[in-house]
Amino acid sequence: LTWDCVDFEHNTVKINKSWNYKSKKQRDNFGGLKNKSSYRTVPAPAVLMNLLHRLHKEQAELFMKQGYRDSDNLVFRNFYHRIVDNNSINDTLKRLCTAAGTDHPITSQGLRHTHGGVLIYAGIDIVSVSKRLGHADLQTTMSTYIHELDEMKARDDKAIVQVLDNLEVL
């Protein structure tokens, strides 16, 4: 994610490139995304945009102090200006989960899955969730979130019976 993809005015984040982690390069290492659906702009909540705004400001101040200029304009670099990869994110998440006393640490992929599951369970249309996550097709979303869909069906079945029970018989 690069800073030019974060639109603070419209509270959106554009997903339009990926970082090629396999090459181990620390600079100028962008590549394409998996599929056409992966290219998207997603709305972001105000709390996230505020955190990103704060990060942007603090990062700019730190880089200025250090005399560093990030030619890639990355949102996430560590203190030593190195790429923040999935392994380091997952290590950090594990430490945070341990500090919070949780029994099951979560990964970055787990956070993504939880995000989708929460949206689906909250009643957000599955097509909208699929597009937000950049899935190639709706079947990918449905198969990934089948547990949430089954839970929603059970919840809806109870609500349906309750509505029907409350109908007056003529």
C-alpha positions in Angstrom: 0.0 0.0 0.0 1.4 3.4 -1.0 0.3 6.7 0.4 -1.1 7.9 -2.9 -3.7 5.0 -2.6 -5.0 6.5 0.6 -7.7 9.1 -0.1 -8.2 11.0 3.2 -10.8 13.3 1.6 -13.1 10.5 0.5 -12.1 7.9 3.2 -11.1 5.2 0.7 -8.2 3.0 0.0 -7.3 2.0 -3.5 -5.9 -1.5 -4.0 -4.0 -1.4 -7.3 -0.6 -3.2 -6.9 1.2 -5.8 -4.8 4.7 -6.1 -3.5 6.7 -9.0 -4.8 7.9 -10.5 -1.5 9.6 -13.5 -3.2 12.3 -11.4 -4.8 13.5 -10.1 -1.4 14.1 -6.6 -2.9 13.6 -3.7 -0.5 12.9 -1.1 -3.2 11.0 -0.7 -6.5 9.4 -4.1 -6.3 5.8 -3.6 -7.3 3.7 -6.1 -9.3 0.2 -6.7 -10.4 -2.7 -8.3 -8.4 -4.1 -11.8 -8.8 -7.1 -11.0 -11.0 -9.2 -8.1 -12.4 -11.5 -8.2 -9.3 -8.5 -7.6 -7.1 -8.2 -4.0 -8.4 -10.6 -2.1 -6.3 -11.3 1.0 -4.1 -12.8 0.3 -0.8 -14.4 2.7 1.7 -12.7 2.8 5.1 -14.1 3.7 8.5 -13.2 7.1 10.0 -11.2 5.4 12.9 -8.9 3.7 10.4 -8.5 6.8 8.3 -7.6 8.8 11.5 -5.0 6.2 12.4 -3.5 6.3 8.9 -3.5 10.1 9.0 -1.6 10.0 12.3 0.8 7.3 10.9 1.5 9.4 7.8 2.3 12.5 9.9 4.5 10.6 12.4 6.3 8.7 9.6 7.0 11.9 7.7 8.4 13.5 10.8 10.6 10.5 11.6 11.9 10.2 8.0 12.7 13.9 7.9 14.7 13.5 11.2 16.5 10.6 9.8 17.1 12.2 6.4 15.3 9.3 4.7 13.1 9.6 1.6 11.0 6.6 0.7 11.0 6.5 -3.1 8.3 3.8 -3.1 6.0 5.9 -0.8 5.0 2.9 1.2 2.6 3.2 4.0 4.2 0.4 6.0 8.0 0.3 6.6 9.6 -0.6 9.9 11.8 1.7 11.9 14.8 0.6 9.8 13.0 1.4 6.6 12.6 -2.3 5.7 9.5 -3.9 4.2 7.0 -5.1 6.7 6.2 -8.6 5.4 3.5 -11.1 6.4 5.9 -13.0 8.7 6.6 -9.9 10.8 3.0 -8.9 10.8 2.0 -12.4 12.0 4.8 -12.3 14.6 3.5 -9.0 15.9 -0.1 -10.3 16.0 1.0 -13.3 17.9 2.7 -11.2 20.5 -0.4 -8.9 20.8 -2.7 -11.9 21.2 -0.4 -13.4 23.9 -0.3 -10.0 25.7 -4.1 -9.8 25.5 -4.3 -13.3 27.0 -6.1 -14.9 24.0 -5.8 -18.7 23.5 -5.7 -18.6 19.7 -3.4 -16.1 18.0 -4.6 -14.7 14.7 -2.8 -14.1 11.4 -3.2 -11.4 8.9 -5.1 -13.8 6.7 -7.3 -14.6 9.8 -8.0 -10.9 10.2 -9.1 -10.7 6.6 -11.3 -13.7 7.0 -12.8 -12.3 10.2 -13.4 -9.0 8.4 -15.4 -10.8 5.7 -17.3 -12.9 8.2 -18.3 -10.0 10.4 -19.6 -8.1 7.4 -21.6 -11.1 6.1 -23.0 -11.9 9.6 -24.0 -8.3 10.0 -26.2 -8.7 6.9 -24.0 -7.0 4.3 -24.8 -8.3 0.9 -22.5 -11.1 -0.1 -21.8 -9.6 -3.5 -20.6 -6.4 -1.8 -18.4 -8.4 0.6 -17.0 -10.3 -2.4 -16.1 -7.1 -4.3 -14.6 -5.6 -1.1 -12.3 -8.6 -0.6 -11.4 -8.6 -4.3 -12.5 -12.2 -4.9 -12.5 -13.4 -8.5 -16.1 -14.7 -8.3 -18.9 -15.0 -5.9 -18.4 -18.7 -5.5 -15.0 -18.0 -3.8 -16.7 -15.8 -1.2 -19.6 -18.3 -0.7 -17.3 -21.3 -0.2 -14.9 -19.3 2.1 -17.8 -18.0 4.3 -20.1 -21.0 4.2 -20.1 -21.3 8.0 -21.4 -17.7 8.4 -24.0 -18.3 5.7 -25.2 -21.4 7.5 -25.4 -19.5 10.8 -27.3 -16.7 9.1 -29.8 -19.2 7.6 -30.4 -20.7 11.0 -30.9 -17.2 12.5 -33.2 -16.2 9.6 -35.2 -19.5 9.9 -36.1 -18.6 13.5 -37.0 -15.1 12.5 -39.2 -16.4 9.6 -41.1 -18.8 11.9 -41.6 -16.0 14.4 -43.0 -13.7 11.7 -45.3 -16.5 10.5 -46.4 -17.3 14.1 -47.4 -13.7 14.6 -49.7 -13.6 11.5 -53.4 -13.4 12.3 -55.4 -16.2 10.9 -58.5 -14.9 9.0 
